[in-house]
Amino acid sequence: MRDAAFFSFIAVCAALAFHGAGAQERFEDWPPLTDPFPSTGGGGIMIHDYDPIVADGKCTTKFRAVEPNGTTYHNLIEFEAVERQGGVLCSKGRWRSADGSASGTTPFRVFIKGGVRRGSPE
């Protein structure tokens, strides 16, 4: 009986590992970036002029965050850049305001391949 439980446990672990391996994210399925696009922070803020450039293992860009009332914030962002799926995945973004008064991180990711920039759907 103990052997049956052990082999059942191994079978479940193998099935979970196999399922996880098949669930790889396909970055080319992400929607192309538009200008503007909604901020991951919500509140109706729209992100403008977002054009990440890859150099020295980083993706960087200046951009504007515009509130619904028109208030505009000038910012910069830097992501880690890694080669994935024949392109470059920009993740672990750290932004800061151009005047240095604010900073933070973002869950947003960008995938660049063949000159097309795609934004993560979440």
Backbone as a chain_set.jsonl record, in Angstrom:
{"seq": "MRDAAFFSFIAVCAALAFHGAGAQERFEDWPPLTDPFPSTGGGGIMIHDYDPIVADGKCTTKFRAVEPNGTTYHNLIEFEAVERQGGVLCSKGRWRSADGSASGTTPFRVFIKGGVRRGSPE", "coords": {"N": [[0.836, -1.195, 0.0], [1.947, 1.214, 0.786], [3.845, 1.53, -1.229], [2.195, 1.925, -3.455], [1.045, 4.398, -2.85], [3.343, 5.985, -2.881], [4.162, 5.734, -5.6], [1.947, 6.861, -6.814], [2.178, 9.478, -5.9], [4.575, 10.216, -7.2], [3.706, 10.032, -9.855], [1.787, 12.083, -9.931], [3.445, 14.326, -9.443], [5.068, 14.212, -11.733], [3.139, 14.635, -13.722], [2.302, 17.252, -13.084], [4.712, 18.648, -13.526], [5.046, 18.211, -16.256], [2.765, 19.475, -17.257], [3.294, 22.144, -16.469], [5.547, 22.669, -18.024], [4.466, 22.761, -20.533], [3.004, 25.042, -20.482], [4.219, 27.405, -21.221], [4.625, 30.867, -21.626], [3.675, 32.656, -24.511], [5.193, 35.108, -26.022], [4.893, 36.435, -28.446], [2.204, 36.396, -28.819], [1.203, 38.441, -27.362], [-0.456, 41.651, -27.356], [0.345, 44.199, -29.796], [2.141, 47.154, -28.797], [0.41, 50.154, -28.278], [-0.024, 53.661, -28.863], [-1.553, 56.089, -27.208], [-1.474, 53.876, -24.248], [-3.304, 52.173, -21.62], [-2.315, 52.755, -18.223], [-0.727, 50.444, -15.987], [-1.214, 51.05, -13.407], [-3.76, 51.994, -13.259], [-6.644, 54.145, -12.708], [-7.392, 55.621, -14.897], [-5.204, 56.722, -16.108], [-3.129, 57.364, -18.864], [-0.49, 56.091, -20.868], [1.978, 57.607, -22.745], [4.128, 58.016, -25.643], [5.878, 55.821, -25.411], [8.61, 54.075, -26.047], [10.599, 51.716, -25.995], [14.111, 51.125, -26.028], [16.732, 48.876, -26.695], [19.779, 48.282, -25.146], [22.992, 47.458, -23.928], [22.124, 45.343, -22.2], [19.769, 46.307, -21.131], [16.452, 47.689, -21.315], [15.247, 50.773, -22.156], [13.331, 53.791, -21.827], [11.933, 57.06, -22.231], [8.87, 58.474, -21.113], [5.444, 59.68, -21.043], [3.025, 60.06, -18.503], [-0.328, 60.531, -18.435], [-2.946, 62.031, -16.803], [-6.585, 61.728, -16.592], [-7.561, 64.376, -16.411], [-5.713, 65.808, -17.78], [-3.309, 66.463, -16.56], [0.145, 66.041, -16.712], [2.86, 63.825, -16.39], [6.31, 63.462, -16.575], [8.45, 60.807, -17.22], [10.946, 58.183, -16.733], [11.973, 54.892, -17.622], [13.504, 51.782, -16.81], [14.252, 48.557, -17.777], [15.207, 45.131, -17.153], [16.836, 43.372, -19.725], [16.455, 40.452, -21.562], [17.297, 37.767, -23.754], [14.762, 36.02, -25.353], [12.713, 33.591, -26.865], [13.509, 34.236, -29.488], [13.553, 36.969, -29.511], [13.638, 39.987, -27.522], [12.997, 40.155, -24.131], [11.727, 42.461, -21.962], [11.736, 43.108, -18.653], [10.983, 43.382, -15.094], [10.74, 46.134, -14.494], [11.786, 49.407, -13.534], [10.782, 52.542, -12.707], [11.115, 56.126, -12.781], [10.377, 59.488, -11.934], [11.048, 62.264, -14.103], [11.933, 64.508, -12.742], [12.855, 63.415, -10.433], [11.204, 63.154, -8.214], [9.534, 61.008, -7.691], [9.261, 57.406, -7.716], [9.259, 53.911, -8.674], [8.143, 50.503, -9.226], [7.073, 48.27, -11.877], [4.707, 45.842, -13.023], [4.441, 45.527, -15.672], [5.509, 44.295, -18.826], [7.618, 44.146, -21.725], [7.913, 42.876, -24.989], [10.169, 42.556, -27.578], [10.553, 42.011, -30.94], [11.711, 41.582, -34.184], [11.405, 44.301, -34.688], [8.887, 44.879, -33.75], [7.035, 45.936, -30.983], [5.639, 44.585, -28.137], [3.185, 44.555, -25.566], [2.777, 43.256, -22.257], [-0.167, 41.422, -21.436], [-1.319, 41.634, -18.869]], "CA": [[0.0, 0.0, 0.0], [2.84, 2.361, 0.841], [4.434, 1.67, -2.561], [1.178, 2.479, -4.343], [0.94, 5.823, -2.53], [4.573, 6.614, -3.351], [4.127, 5.827, -7.064], [0.901, 7.833, -7.15], [2.786, 10.789, -5.657], [5.533, 10.45, -8.291], [2.923, 10.257, -11.078], [1.196, 13.425, -9.825], [4.532, 15.288, -9.629], [5.454, 14.184, -13.149], [2.068, 15.27, -14.494], [2.369, 18.691, -12.838], [5.903, 19.163, -14.204], [4.768, 18.182, -17.694], [1.788, 20.526, -17.522], [3.984, 23.423, -16.332], [6.458, 22.845, -19.154], [3.678, 23.069, -21.727], [2.263, 26.284, -20.277], [5.121, 28.539, -21.42], [4.047, 32.074, -22.19], [4.071, 32.962, -25.894], [5.262, 36.562, -26.041], [4.401, 36.951, -29.729], [0.746, 36.471, -28.745], [0.831, 39.681, -26.688], [-0.867, 42.694, -28.301], [1.341, 45.25, -30.075], [1.986, 48.384, -28.017], [-0.232, 51.28, -28.952], [0.306, 54.945, -28.25], [-1.215, 55.707, -25.841], [-2.079, 52.671, -23.692], [-3.646, 52.38, -20.207], [-1.315, 52.465, -17.2], [-1.013, 49.302, -15.106], [-1.641, 51.612, -12.129], [-5.185, 52.321, -13.316], [-7.046, 55.522, -12.484], [-7.604, 56.316, -16.157], [-3.943, 57.296, -16.604], [-2.68, 56.817, -20.144], [0.95, 56.169, -21.088], [2.276, 58.137, -24.085], [5.529, 58.123, -26.107], [6.59, 54.678, -24.836], [9.37, 53.506, -27.158], [11.794, 51.125, -25.389], [15.312, 50.855, -26.817], [17.562, 47.874, -26.036], [21.233, 48.497, -25.202], [23.753, 47.097, -22.722], [21.361, 44.479, -21.306], [18.639, 47.037, -20.552], [15.471, 48.358, -22.169], [14.967, 52.066, -21.526], [12.569, 54.779, -22.575], [11.24, 58.16, -21.568], [7.444, 58.426, -21.442], [4.557, 60.58, -20.311], [1.817, 59.516, -17.883], [-1.293, 61.631, -18.517], [-4.189, 61.808, -16.069], [-7.779, 62.111, -17.361], [-7.749, 65.833, -16.405], [-4.665, 66.414, -18.595], [-2.046, 66.598, -15.84], [1.145, 65.192, -17.358], [4.079, 63.513, -15.643], [7.399, 62.985, -17.431], [9.11, 59.712, -16.513], [11.904, 57.312, -17.406], [11.891, 53.528, -17.12], [14.582, 50.879, -17.193], [13.937, 47.149, -17.578], [16.22, 44.143, -17.489], [16.591, 42.824, -21.062], [16.99, 39.112, -21.764], [16.871, 37.144, -25.008], [13.749, 34.983, -25.186], [11.849, 33.265, -27.996], [13.966, 34.911, -30.695], [13.455, 38.425, -29.346], [14.124, 40.498, -26.239], [11.973, 40.367, -23.114], [12.051, 43.54, -21.028], [10.942, 42.859, -17.444], [11.492, 43.94, -13.835], [10.86, 47.562, -14.751], [11.905, 50.401, -12.466], [10.565, 53.86, -13.289], [11.289, 57.292, -11.911], [9.962, 60.74, -12.57], [12.177, 63.006, -14.669], [12.451, 65.457, -11.748], [13.348, 62.664, -9.289], [10.313, 63.25, -7.057], [8.782, 59.763, -7.492], [9.84, 56.224, -8.366], [8.552, 52.677, -8.346], [8.319, 49.357, -10.113], [5.879, 47.945, -12.651], [4.614, 44.463, -13.489], [4.351, 45.577, -17.133], [6.668, 43.782, -19.552], [7.617, 44.433, -23.159], [8.64, 41.907, -25.81], [10.56, 43.186, -28.842], [11.049, 41.052, -31.932], [11.491, 42.031, -35.557], [10.99, 45.694, -34.686], [7.552, 45.019, -33.169], [7.016, 45.991, -29.527], [4.383, 44.044, -27.619], [3.048, 44.759, -24.129], [2.154, 42.145, -21.539], [-1.603, 41.645, -21.317], [-1.788, 41.905, -17.504]], "C": [[0.872, 1.247, 0.0], [3.481, 2.604, -0.518], [3.445, 2.292, -3.537], [1.03, 3.981, -4.097], [2.165, 6.577, -3.049], [4.544, 6.802, -4.873], [3.034, 6.783, -7.544], [1.433, 9.254, -6.977], [3.74, 11.151, -6.785], [4.778, 10.77, -9.588], [2.307, 11.658, -11.079], [2.265, 14.488, -10.05], [4.962, 15.364, -11.084], [4.408, 14.882, -14.013], [2.092, 16.786, -14.311], [3.568, 19.312, -13.549], [5.67, 19.227, -15.699], [3.795, 19.296, -18.063], [2.439, 21.903, -17.458], [4.899, 23.698, -17.508], [5.691, 23.236, -20.403], [2.971, 24.408, -21.636], [3.138, 27.517, -20.459], [4.39, 29.689, -22.112], [4.563, 32.298, -23.606], [4.019, 34.479, -26.062], [4.75, 37.158, -27.35], [2.876, 37.012, -29.786], [0.278, 37.735, -28.03], [0.413, 40.722, -27.729], [0.257, 43.702, -28.558], [1.073, 46.472, -29.195], [1.318, 49.445, -28.876], [0.216, 52.552, -28.247], [-0.922, 55.83, -28.337], [-1.806, 54.345, -25.482], [-2.343, 52.913, -22.204], [-2.507, 51.981, -19.269], [-1.712, 51.233, -16.397], [-1.476, 49.784, -13.733], [-3.103, 52.005, -12.095], [-5.455, 53.808, -13.177], [-7.254, 56.318, -13.765], [-6.352, 56.949, -16.737], [-3.535, 56.584, -17.877], [-1.184, 57.074, -20.301], [1.198, 56.555, -22.543], [3.781, 58.069, -24.357], [6.417, 57.012, -25.554], [7.294, 53.938, -25.959], [10.67, 52.889, -26.641], [12.893, 50.809, -26.409], [16.168, 49.876, -26.017], [19.036, 48.206, -26.248], [21.845, 48.087, -23.866], [22.948, 46.281, -21.711], [20.179, 45.139, -20.635], [17.71, 47.522, -21.666], [15.154, 49.663, -21.457], [14.104, 52.921, -22.435], [12.117, 55.902, -21.646], [9.775, 58.002, -21.959], [6.686, 59.453, -20.628], [3.392, 59.782, -19.745], [0.837, 60.685, -17.795], [-2.587, 61.238, -17.808], [-5.375, 62.22, -16.929], [-8.005, 63.626, -17.425], [-6.661, 66.566, -17.201], [-3.339, 66.632, -17.885], [-1.054, 65.576, -16.391], [2.381, 65.046, -16.481], [5.105, 62.938, -16.613], [8.231, 61.984, -16.63], [10.142, 59.016, -17.39], [11.715, 55.921, -16.822], [13.069, 52.721, -17.635], [14.163, 49.468, -16.813], [15.215, 46.322, -17.717], [15.851, 43.578, -18.854], [17.253, 41.46, -21.174], [16.464, 38.551, -23.083], [15.917, 36.001, -24.692], [13.002, 34.822, -26.501], [12.212, 34.052, -29.252], [13.872, 36.427, -30.655], [14.063, 38.834, -28.017], [12.935, 40.74, -25.323], [12.489, 41.404, -22.132], [11.136, 43.36, -19.813], [11.646, 43.473, -16.229], [11.75, 45.443, -13.986], [10.896, 48.413, -13.5], [11.784, 51.771, -13.128], [10.901, 54.929, -12.261], [10.822, 58.52, -12.678], [11.202, 61.481, -13.049], [12.773, 63.981, -13.656], [12.935, 64.765, -10.472], [12.429, 62.641, -8.082], [9.531, 61.971, -6.765], [9.495, 58.624, -8.212], [9.042, 55.003, -7.967], [8.9, 51.569, -9.317], [7.015, 49.115, -10.861], [5.881, 46.469, -13.014], [4.596, 44.383, -15.023], [5.646, 45.063, -17.75], [6.501, 44.097, -21.029], [8.427, 43.345, -23.853], [8.903, 42.567, -27.163], [11.144, 42.115, -29.755], [10.712, 41.577, -33.315], [10.992, 43.469, -35.636], [9.61, 45.949, -34.106], [7.665, 44.96, -31.653], [5.639, 45.543, -29.052], [4.362, 44.225, -26.104], [2.338, 43.598, -23.471], [0.679, 42.445, -21.306], [-2.094, 41.943, -19.914], [-1.39, 43.253, -17.022]], "O": [[0.579, 2.219, -0.697], [3.647, 3.753, -0.925], [3.836, 3.112, -4.367], [0.902, 4.752, -5.049], [2.04, 7.676, -3.591], [4.856, 7.88, -5.378], [3.192, 7.439, -8.574], [1.172, 10.127, -7.805], [3.714, 12.28, -7.276], [5.167, 11.673, -10.329], [2.304, 12.338, -12.106], [2.024, 15.456, -10.772], [5.194, 16.451, -11.611], [4.751, 15.631, -14.928], [1.921, 17.527, -15.279], [3.449, 20.397, -14.118], [6.058, 20.201, -16.345], [3.983, 19.982, -19.068], [2.165, 22.75, -18.309], [5.016, 24.842, -17.947], [6.211, 23.967, -21.246], [2.393, 24.866, -22.622], [2.831, 28.572, -19.905], [3.636, 29.484, -23.063], [5.756, 32.145, -23.866], [2.946, 35.062, -26.222], [4.228, 38.273, -27.357], [2.316, 37.614, -30.702], [-0.905, 38.072, -28.08], [0.881, 40.677, -28.867], [1.027, 44.024, -27.653], [-0.077, 46.784, -28.885], [1.633, 49.602, -30.055], [0.774, 52.501, -27.151], [-1.293, 56.273, -29.424], [-2.529, 53.735, -26.269], [-1.689, 53.755, -21.589], [-1.822, 50.986, -19.501], [-2.896, 51.003, -16.153], [-2.065, 49.015, -12.974], [-3.639, 52.317, -11.031], [-4.598, 54.634, -13.491], [-7.291, 57.548, -13.733], [-6.424, 57.642, -17.752], [-3.588, 55.357, -17.963], [-0.677, 58.129, -19.92], [0.691, 55.91, -23.46], [4.596, 58.066, -23.434], [7.589, 57.247, -25.259], [6.647, 53.244, -26.744], [11.738, 53.472, -26.826], [12.629, 50.297, -27.497], [16.315, 50.024, -24.804], [19.486, 48.388, -27.379], [21.275, 48.344, -22.806], [23.068, 46.495, -20.505], [19.635, 44.601, -19.671], [18.134, 47.734, -22.802], [14.826, 49.654, -20.271], [14.143, 52.788, -23.658], [11.945, 55.709, -20.443], [9.472, 57.456, -23.02], [7.2, 60.018, -19.662], [2.834, 58.924, -20.428], [1.126, 61.7, -17.162], [-3.233, 60.252, -18.161], [-5.21, 62.973, -17.888], [-8.583, 64.115, -18.395], [-6.678, 67.793, -17.29], [-2.341, 66.953, -18.53], [-1.374, 64.394, -16.519], [2.878, 66.017, -15.909], [4.796, 62.029, -17.384], [8.66, 62.27, -15.512], [10.207, 59.223, -18.601], [11.338, 55.78, -15.658], [13.565, 52.942, -18.74], [13.768, 49.21, -15.676], [16.187, 46.767, -18.328], [14.674, 43.329, -19.118], [18.448, 41.314, -20.919], [15.331, 38.826, -23.479], [16.217, 35.13, -23.876], [12.695, 35.808, -27.172], [11.331, 34.485, -29.994], [14.091, 37.09, -31.669], [14.895, 38.122, -27.455], [11.987, 41.436, -25.685], [13.558, 41.241, -21.544], [9.913, 43.449, -19.93], [12.75, 44.006, -16.332], [12.822, 45.946, -13.653], [10.155, 48.186, -12.544], [12.579, 52.121, -14.0], [10.962, 54.678, -11.058], [10.871, 58.568, -13.907], [12.279, 61.341, -12.469], [13.971, 64.257, -13.693], [13.373, 65.43, -9.534], [12.825, 62.157, -7.021], [8.923, 61.856, -5.7], [10.227, 58.837, -9.179], [8.241, 55.051, -7.033], [9.827, 51.684, -10.119], [5.978, 49.686, -10.521], [6.938, 45.899, -13.285], [4.72, 43.3, -15.595], [6.738, 45.354, -17.262], [5.387, 44.288, -21.517], [9.487, 42.942, -23.373], [7.985, 43.071, -27.81], [12.09, 41.413, -29.399], [9.577, 41.968, -33.587], [10.241, 43.818, -36.547], [9.195, 47.101, -33.979], [8.3, 44.062, -31.1], [4.613, 46.052, -29.502], [5.385, 44.07, -25.438], [1.413, 43.018, -24.041], [0.311, 43.583, -21.012], [-3.199, 42.465, -19.764], [-1.712, 43.625, -15.893]]}, "num_chains": 1, "name": "protein.A"}
